Amino acid sequence: MVTPLRWLPAKDRPGKQAWLGPVALALAVISWITPVAGPVVAGVAIACAGWSMFTAREYQVDWTAAVGAVVGLGQLGFAAVLFALSVTGH
């Protein structure tokens, strides 16, 4: 019998790895609140989310990490659009 990957619930992660998803989500939300450091905070949120999702493969993907990554990517995309508009003079 082959056991599927990611068969343990995300809430059962041991130690500090259990906090990576919630930290990613919190940082992603904070990135929208802080206008100056928003892209930097979003980058850290994406890094935490990636660390949570791509390590400890026996655990399921934490929904807070996935949402944090999406919200952080949204902030980076928004910052890129604003930067492009400021460079072109619009």
Secondary structure, 3 states (H helix, E strand, C coil): CCCCCCCECHHHCCHHHHHHHHHHHHHHHHHHHCCCCHHHHHHHHHHHHHHHHHCCCCECCCHHHHHHHHHHHHHHHHHHHHHHHHHHCC
